[in-house]
Amino acid sequence: MPHGHDKEARPELPRPAEQELAYLALVLPVPIWVFNPDLRVVYCNDETKRFGSGDDLGEHLSAFSQHVQEILKPLINDCLVQRAIISFEGWVSSDLRGRNFWHICCIPIGAENVACAIIDQTAQKSALTAVEKSEARYRELVESMAEGISAADTEGNLEFVNPALERILGHTKGGLAGMNITQLIDPSLFSVEDLNAELRTRSDAVVFELQFRRPDGDVRDLLLSVRPRFDPRNRYIGSFALTQDITLHKRAEKLLIQERNLTAAVIDSTPALVIVLDRHGRIVRFNRSCEELTGYSAERAVGTPIWELLITPEEVEAVKEVFANLTAGQAASTFENYWLTKSGDRRLISWSNSIIRAPNCEVEYIVGIGIDITARR
């Protein structure tokens, strides 16, 4: 029998179905075989050359690779028995082509033959697998984050929320599904329309703070960073939001402010002179007693090197030497020197000096607490 790749040598198949198959086998870019009940090839198209087996008329299925035989044989037999289309999708290993993802379709032809077509979907499957793995990693990342992540449409309906946002807002798993932002946040504090209007005109994030009352009544301080969402045609379709619970930060900030205010009140109410210098000798704190003694306001003194404002000319070098020792890390010290007041008077001050170190252990500030001992002398 002539070789199956010689178009002119192929026998004319009398039945209409077989004629149609012969035509499709010529024009389709996929390998097609026709097997008889003995599992021998009675017809094949030119695409079968790429498979290195089954490209000769009369060749038996046993000439195919072992794994290909294991896949094709039950498919062909089922098709012969059921006289129905039988399909298979999966990874198949062949001697010539290696491991590939194939879609195999077996179609009954006439009374006793079966046509088998193989569509190689390896590239599509590999791409899909890569996308699925990427999506899995992305979802794992999103769901493991401590910050809340959400996506909403232009009406404010939540389309996606991660577990962290549910925890932050005090809702059970799935409790935010289908909710609208206006059901969560007081409309007087947040306007979907205003946010959409702003997001439509920009590509960066809109950042703002708000207070949120959870279902259990607990009030949380939230920091939201909201970015616009656009479709492939650059049409605005909603927003993405990153939500951080900054309640502890805000409480700590409030405590620090209270502590700072208390410290300032104590410093300003003490009769002692309290002055704070940076490591360059510039005044950074000048309490009320200093103002009353010198006649200079704190606004005037802050930022000025102490030896340019208050130290008498003959004592500048001595004061600088004491200051240098303190910035080098010398322990607390005592010292006496004169201050020149705004009116030109000299006041003898007894100082007790200490240092404040920065996180890197370098001296950051010098704190001096002084007593005016002019009258005593």
Secondary structure, 3 states (H helix, E strand, C coil): CCCCCCHHHCCCCCCHHHHHHHHHHHHCCCCEEEECCCCEEEEECHHHHHHCCCCCCCCEHHHCCHHHHHHHHHHHHHHHHHCCCEEEEEEEEECCCEEEEEEEEEEEECCCEEEEEEEECHHHHHHHHHHHHHHHHHHHHHHHCCCEEEEECCCCEEEEECHHHHHHHCCCCCCCCCCEHHHHCCCCCCCHHHHHHHHCCCCCCEEEEEEEECCCCCEEEEEEEEEEEECCCCCEEEEEEEEEECHHHHHHHHHHHHHHHHHHHHHHHCCCEEEEEECCCEEEEECHHHHHHHCCCHHHHCCCEHHHHCECHHHHHHHHHHHHHHHCCCCCEEEEEEEECCCCCEEEEEEEEEEEECCCCCEEEEEEEEEECCCCC
